[in-house]
């Protein structure tokens, strides 16, 4: 037997038994696919898998830095793959890493190092990573990784507590989540200082419940009974934070209270007026119908929350306005967090009054989509314009296999937003434009619907941005209005070229990209010199590097 010090990596799938029970064949198929990803990352990082059992993986690495970097890559890659599935069917790993003294026997590794890594994996969040103090000390100053110290943890079959740290996983927008610090599991001890606030909180909740019961009992003597909460459409599964179809609200019947809440006065009356459901952005038609019907008709106290990704939460017939606000926000944020949406939920309405401060997102002129057989072609993630390779991978893994109707909108700064599983192509286009516009701060453009690009995608030159002839500085000022007028129809392939004096040449309604480019250059050469193409279709273009 050979002893050595190694970084030990332990991973398994959270809720694997439930996934198998619900759909064994599909779960096993996806496990094989996910294991290919895990095994590939481990091999590329210089690791060695020394044991597997069902959904579990044990591997050794030459350094803690390699192990943690590999774990982060695995979790980020699998998170992207999971976005194609509803939360209940997502397959997420927990990963634990430690440095320890292990014994090698016939290629297998044994010892406390392996056991501790397995226990750390059990402490990790779903889709997260938990490491020992030894790993934290090795990695903290070598990788751009944030940690949350969860203190000394007493774990099964390990005689001394293990000091552990959670790795903060990066979201799509570059920010980091805050790991949920788990309580230290130890032996029985005297009641801690936080026990009294807990007792006070319990008493407060009981007082609220009793008060609410008495209040509603009194109301029953003066008017006909009414439902405690309206029935809403059942939640719809949503793919992702930045790529999500709205979830229909199901009003919460629970209320979290930090302190006793004042009772509503019996004289309170429903707010006057009808809720403006038609103007609410980001949501699907099912949620809109719910807002126009059940929500609008309900009395005080109620609230509605949403986020840019289309996730929503609603609360009806709460004890007071604060309770309605809290319940709607909490429901919305839980749905967004479950789908790993990076966007925070905000209150849109309290009662029938809109309190959303951002107004309507910027939108382009209608029609949002104009189908043209000359320019439409099959969607290909590798050709999606103005985004980096990770975004193209995400489009391939999430958008391509998703259910119809689906749409992707693109912003002039490379922002993009996907909507999948919409009731119609028009609904998908509208919602993708609304969410993209809210993120970009300017109007976006629908680039793809279902299986096709619906705008011309240049291939002869590199796409650099959106083309707006009216403000393009390359075109001489007195010629811009004419270019705008001639391009107004927008059908077929169109190209714009300019020369040294800024005099434009146009190639209009061509059957293919090359013909449009040649026509634009020839037209420009009639009135200027050293002509070059500056726009093809809706995009500005430049030389391919």
MIPA-28961 format. One line per 10 residues: number of its first residue (from 1); their letters; for each residue x, y, z of C-alpha. Coordinates in pm, whole numbers, plus 50000, padded with zeros to 5 digits. Example, Ala and Ser with C-alpha at 12.3 -4.5 7.8 and 13.67 -1.06 7.14 Angstrom:
2
1	AS	51230/49550/50780 | 51367/49894/50714
//
This chain:
545
1	XXXXXXXXXX	50000/50000/50000 | 50120/50350/49916 | 50045/50665/50115 | 50029/51010/49961 | 49879/51357/49998 | 49616/51441/49737 | 49329/51677/49667 | 49019/51460/49682 | 48707/51551/49483 | 48370/51390/49565
11	XXXXXXXXXX	48049/51453/49371 | 47702/51308/49344 | 47360/51410/49213 | 47112/51579/49444 | 46777/51400/49453 | 46896/51123/49223 | 46658/50860/49366 | 46359/51087/49304 | 46468/51154/48945 | 46504/50781/48880
21	XXXXXXXXXX	46164/50705/49036 | 45995/50967/48817 | 46157/50865/48486 | 46425/50598/48504 | 46518/50577/48135 | 46542/50952/48082 | 46741/50997/48405 | 46992/50726/48316 | 47032/50869/47967 | 47101/51216/48101
31	XXXXXXXXXX	47333/51078/48370 | 47548/50923/48098 | 47553/51255/47912 | 47640/51455/48224 | 47906/51203/48326 | 48077/51258/47992 | 48100/51627/48077 | 48230/51560/48429 | 48483/51299/48317 | 48611/51526/48039
41	XXXXXXXXXX	48666/51822/48274 | 48842/51602/48529 | 49076/51460/48264 | 49156/51804/48120 | 49240/51933/48471 | 49488/51649/48530 | 49261/51457/48766 | 49201/51083/48791 | 48870/50915/48870 | 48943/50635/49114
51	XXXXXXXXXX	48594/50525/49210 | 48235/50552/49088 | 47913/50413/49228 | 47581/50495/49064 | 47566/50872/49046 | 47877/50932/49263 | 48224/51025/49138 | 48549/51023/49337 | 48861/51174/49183 | 49210/51282/49288
61	XXXXXXXXXX	49398/51590/49170 | 49763/51689/49201 | 49663/52025/49355 | 49369/52192/49528 | 49374/52471/49269 | 49320/52222/48986 | 49041/52049/49179 | 48849/52369/49259 | 48891/52513/48910 | 48763/52184/48765
71	XXXXXXXXXX	48466/52179/49005 | 48365/52533/48907 | 48390/52450/48536 | 48174/52141/48588 | 47904/52325/48782 | 47886/52613/48533 | 47868/52376/48237 | 47598/52159/48395 | 47401/52465/48504 | 47380/52569/48139
81	XXXXXXXXXX	47262/52222/48038 | 47002/52222/48315 | 46840/52536/48181 | 46678/52328/47908 | 46473/52143/48172 | 46209/52248/48426 | 46339/52283/48785 | 46182/51953/48891 | 46380/51762/48628 | 46715/51938/48657
91	XXXXXXXXXX	47009/51715/48742 | 47251/51901/48970 | 47566/51782/49142 | 47697/51862/49488 | 48078/51867/49510 | 48309/51842/49812 | 48688/51889/49804 | 48960/51841/50066 | 49333/51778/50090 | 49421/51467/50283
101	XXXXXXXXXX	49651/51175/50352 | 49519/50875/50162 | 49620/50517/50100 | 49634/50381/49744 | 49540/50017/49695 | 49487/49862/49353 | 49417/50205/49205 | 49154/50290/49466 | 49208/50551/49739 | 49110/50500/50103
111	XXXXXXXXXX	49136/50700/50424 | 49002/51005/50604 | 49072/51230/50305 | 48818/51039/50098 | 48566/51028/50382 | 48594/51401/50453 | 48550/51490/50085 | 48231/51282/50083 | 48101/51460/50395 | 48182/51802/50247
121	XXXXXXXXXX	47987/51705/49939 | 47688/51640/50164 | 47721/51992/50308 | 47732/52159/49965 | 47432/52333/49816 | 47259/52184/49514 | 47476/52288/49223 | 47740/52413/49468 | 48086/52334/49602 | 48202/52293/49964
131	XXXXXXXXXX	48572/52278/50053 | 48780/52221/50366 | 48990/52488/50533 | 49306/52333/50390 | 49170/52375/50038 | 49054/52729/50112 | 49402/52825/50229 | 49558/52683/49913 | 49311/52842/49672 | 49207/53174/49826
141	XXXXXXXXXX	49491/53379/49676 | 49530/53184/49353 | 49182/53182/49198 | 48925/53460/49160 | 48681/53274/49381 | 48467/53402/49666 | 48394/53189/49974 | 48147/53184/50263 | 48291/53051/50591 | 48039/52807/50745
151	XXXXXXXXXX	48261/52724/51042 | 48342/52392/51206 | 48101/52115/51109 | 48064/51787/51296 | 48010/51520/51033 | 47936/51149/51044 | 48224/50911/51123 | 48484/51193/51145 | 48607/51234/51507 | 48698/51603/51489
161	XXXXXXXXXX	48490/51889/51341 | 48570/51988/50981 | 48607/52360/50914 | 48432/52420/50582 | 48376/52692/50323 | 48113/52728/50050 | 48224/52848/49705 | 48016/53138/49572 | 47907/53038/49221 | 47907/53303/48948
171	XXXXXXXXXX	47578/53397/48782 | 47524/53472/48411 | 47558/53849/48465 | 47899/53813/48633 | 47774/53861/48988 | 47805/53595/49258 | 47536/53421/49455 | 47545/53417/49834 | 47581/53061/49965 | 47330/52965/50230
181	XXXXXXXXXX	47535/52911/50544 | 47432/52587/50711 | 47399/52556/51085 | 47678/52383/51272 | 47569/52034/51364 | 47702/51957/51706 | 47617/51786/52032 | 47347/51909/52266 | 47440/52241/52426 | 47273/52499/52649
191	XXXXXXXXXX	47009/52707/52477 | 47192/52971/52266 | 47128/53344/52277 | 46912/53330/51967 | 46652/53111/52139 | 46468/53405/52296 | 46417/53589/51963 | 46294/53258/51819 | 46043/53215/52102 | 45928/53574/52057
201	XXXXXXXXXX	45890/53514/51683 | 45682/53199/51740 | 45460/53380/51989 | 45418/53666/51741 | 45313/53431/51462 | 45065/53258/51693 | 44927/53596/51795 | 44885/53690/51429 | 44708/53363/51354 | 44471/53398/51649
211	XXXXXXXXXX	44404/53763/51570 | 44338/53678/51206 | 44100/53400/51305 | 43904/53631/51536 | 43900/53905/51273 | 43767/53686/50996 | 43519/53521/51237 | 43382/53867/51312 | 43358/53946/50941 | 43152/53633/50879
221	XXXXXXXXXX	42877/53773/51105 | 42839/54084/50888 | 42885/53957/50531 | 42893/53643/50322 | 43208/53427/50343 | 43480/53490/50085 | 43778/53282/49980 | 44102/53342/50170 | 44297/53347/49847 | 44191/53341/49484
231	XXXXXXXXXX	44282/53044/49273 | 44545/53126/49013 | 44672/52933/48715 | 44921/52664/48810 | 45287/52765/48778 | 45443/52708/48440 | 45799/52581/48431 | 46049/52840/48313 | 46393/52779/48170 | 46633/53047/48301
241	XXXXXXXXXX	46738/53371/48444 | 46820/53544/48140 | 46626/53299/47926 | 46284/53248/48069 | 45920/53222/47980 | 45700/53377/48251 | 45564/53155/48524 | 45196/53204/48596 | 45132/53323/48950 | 44978/53112/49222
251	XXXXXXXXXX	44894/53344/49512 | 45063/53261/49837 | 44847/53169/50135 | 45137/53207/50378 | 45295/53520/50515 | 45639/53567/50669 | 45633/53821/50954 | 45940/53961/51127 | 45723/54133/51388 | 45353/54137/51480
261	XXXXXXXXXX	45160/54308/51201 | 44874/54553/51265 | 44525/54426/51200 | 44335/54569/50903 | 44054/54802/50992 | 43703/54671/50920 | 43629/54988/50725 | 43894/54914/50460 | 43738/54894/50114 | 43873/54759/49783
271	XXXXXXXXXX	44069/55003/49569 | 43865/55159/49293 | 43938/55106/48926 | 44054/54811/48715 | 44407/54680/48707 | 44575/54767/48371 | 44673/54410/48280 | 44729/54490/47911 | 45029/54711/47988 | 45224/54468/48210
281	XXXXXXXXXX	45554/54370/48040 | 45745/54038/48035 | 45445/53813/48107 | 45261/53550/47902 | 44893/53553/47813 | 44794/53315/48093 | 44935/53551/48355 | 44776/53847/48177 | 44435/53679/48186 | 44481/53607/48556
291	XXXXXXXXXX	44565/53973/48624 | 44268/54096/48421 | 44035/53855/48599 | 44106/53718/48946 | 44365/53976/49047 | 44174/54279/48922 | 43850/54165/49088 | 44006/54085/49427 | 43985/54338/49709 | 44252/54454/49948
301	XXXXXXXXXX	44509/54355/50033 | 44695/54230/49726 | 45021/54276/49535 | 45190/54158/49218 | 45566/54123/49160 | 45774/54036/48854 | 46126/54038/48720 | 46274/54115/48379 | 46298/53742/48307 | 45921/53703/48325
311	XXXXXXXXXX	45894/53534/48666 | 45598/53651/48872 | 45439/53631/49214 | 45095/53737/49336 | 44929/53758/49676 | 44557/53822/49733 | 44347/53890/50044 | 44638/53934/50282 | 44612/54082/50633 | 44757/54417/50529
321	XXXXXXXXXX	44952/54591/50254 | 45293/54500/50394 | 45199/54132/50407 | 45081/54146/50045 | 45404/54311/49931 | 45622/54060/50113 | 45427/53755/49996 | 45426/53859/49628 | 45797/53940/49629 | 45885/53621/49813
331	XXXXXXXXXX	45687/53401/49575 | 45837/53568/49269 | 46195/53548/49398 | 46162/53181/49492 | 46054/53102/49138 | 46336/53307/48991 | 46594/53150/49222 | 46472/52799/49141 | 46547/52868/48773 | 46876/53045/48860
341	XXXXXXXXXX	46754/53373/48714 | 47006/53652/48786 | 46732/53918/48785 | 46576/54038/49109 | 46201/54056/49149 | 46035/54393/49202 | 45686/54502/49298 | 45478/54590/48996 | 45150/54667/49168 | 45005/54706/49515
351	XXXXXXXXXX	44631/54675/49503 | 44530/54801/49159 | 44794/55074/49166 | 45107/55029/48954 | 45420/55104/49159 | 45679/54977/48910 | 45937/55254/48868 | 46100/55150/48540 | 45808/55213/48308 | 45762/55027/47982
361	XXXXXXXXXX	46075/54880/47824 | 46192/55038/47496 | 46044/54857/47196 | 46102/54874/46820 | 45830/54968/46575 | 45585/54701/46468 | 45575/54459/46303 | 45832/54299/46530 | 45900/54021/46278 | 45887/54042/45898
371	XXXXXXXXXX	45922/53707/45725 | 46119/53712/45400 | 46192/53392/45208 | 46496/53552/45042 | 46682/53616/45367 | 46550/53366/45621 | 46762/53059/45684 | 46793/52782/45940 | 46905/52890/46286 | 47266/52801/46370
381	XXXXXXXXXX	47406/52895/46710 | 47758/52941/46571 | 47630/53218/46340 | 47440/53412/46607 | 47574/53769/46580 | 47751/53990/46834 | 47779/53740/47120 | 48076/53546/47256 | 48130/53172/47237 | 47979/53090/47583
391	XXXXXXXXXX	47655/53256/47474 | 47655/53053/47152 | 47696/52734/47355 | 47407/52842/47573 | 47189/52904/47270 | 47276/52560/47135 | 47201/52386/47466 | 46889/52579/47562 | 46723/52751/47267 | 46770/52489/46995
401	XXXXXXXXXX	46606/52194/47180 | 46338/52405/47353 | 45968/52380/47279 | 45798/52615/47035 | 45707/52891/47016 | 46046/53047/47089 | 46227/53369/47007 | 46561/53541/47065 | 46596/53919/47074 | 46934/54092/47041
411	XXXXXXXXXX	47045/54433/47172 | 47297/54669/47008 | 47551/54598/47281 | 47533/54220/47242 | 47262/54172/47505 | 47018/53894/47421 | 46713/53729/47569 | 46536/53402/47488 | 46173/53308/47540 | 46070/52945/47494
421	XXXXXXXXXX	45742/52756/47510 | 45525/53061/47438 | 45164/53034/47323 | 45251/53181/46981 | 45542/53317/46782 | 45406/53671/46824 | 45391/53629/47203 | 45747/53491/47211 | 45874/53781/47000 | 45704/54045/47213
431	XXXXXXXXXX	45828/53905/47542 | 46184/53856/47420 | 46189/54217/47299 | 46048/54350/47626 | 46301/54165/47842 | 46593/54241/47612 | 46493/54609/47593 | 46472/54634/47972 | 46821/54484/48003 | 46980/54682/47718
441	XXXXXXXXXX	46804/55012/47790 | 46732/55055/47417 | 46510/54878/47166 | 46626/54531/47063 | 46568/54329/46746 | 46414/53983/46703 | 46686/53776/46538 | 46542/53426/46550 | 46197/53269/46579 | 46160/52894/46626
451	XXXXXXXXXX	46400/52724/46382 | 46496/53022/46165 | 46692/53345/46159 | 46431/53605/46064 | 46675/53883/45970 | 46960/53872/45717 | 47276/53740/45888 | 47583/53858/45696 | 47865/53610/45641 | 48092/53799/45400
461	XXXXXXXXXX	48190/54063/45657 | 48205/54075/46037 | 47895/54208/46215 | 47988/54497/46446 | 47657/54647/46559 | 47313/54773/46459 | 47282/54996/46153 | 47082/55320/46182 | 47117/55521/45863 | 46964/55838/46011
471	XXXXXXXXXX	47249/55875/46260 | 47539/55694/46091 | 47840/55925/46089 | 48000/55749/45790 | 47723/55880/45562 | 47731/56248/45470 | 47450/56428/45655 | 47255/56548/45350 | 47227/56193/45214 | 47102/56013/45525
481	XXXXXXXXXX	46730/56081/45479 | 46744/55941/45126 | 46914/55624/45250 | 46650/55584/45521 | 46371/55623/45266 | 46518/55371/45022 | 46583/55114/45291 | 46237/55149/45443 | 46092/54843/45271 | 46370/54625/45412
491	XXXXXXXXXX	46288/54314/45206 | 46556/54105/45041 | 46929/54157/45089 | 47032/54523/45124 | 47381/54669/45152 | 47522/55019/45201 | 47867/55134/45089 | 48040/55472/45132 | 48352/55634/44994 | 48602/55888/45125
501	XXXXXXXXXX	48349/56173/45093 | 48074/55980/45269 | 47859/55947/44957 | 47648/55631/44987 | 47586/55356/44738 | 47301/55110/44780 | 47237/54753/44679 | 46864/54690/44731 | 46632/54389/44737 | 46895/54149/44611
511	XXXXXXXXXX	46839/53775/44611 | 47164/53706/44797 | 47425/53879/45009 | 47702/53890/44747 | 47477/54053/44487 | 47372/54322/44737 | 47735/54395/44826 | 47845/54417/44461 | 47555/54647/44374 | 47628/54878/44669
521	XXXXXXXXXX	47995/54909/44577 | 47912/54977/44211 | 47653/55240/44304 | 47896/55411/44543 | 48172/55419/44279 | 47950/55637/44060 | 47972/55929/44306 | 48267/55861/44538 | 48607/55686/44556 | 48763/55412/44770
531	XXXXXXXXXX	48421/55271/44849 | 48370/55006/45116 | 48062/54835/45261 | 47947/54962/45600 | 47612/54781/45639 | 47442/54461/45530 | 47079/54416/45626 | 47016/54554/45977 | 47382/54535/46084 | 47694/54745/46053
541	XXXXX	47985/54541/45924 | 48363/54551/45906 | 48649/54338/45778 | 48672/53980/45906 | 48977/53961/46132
//
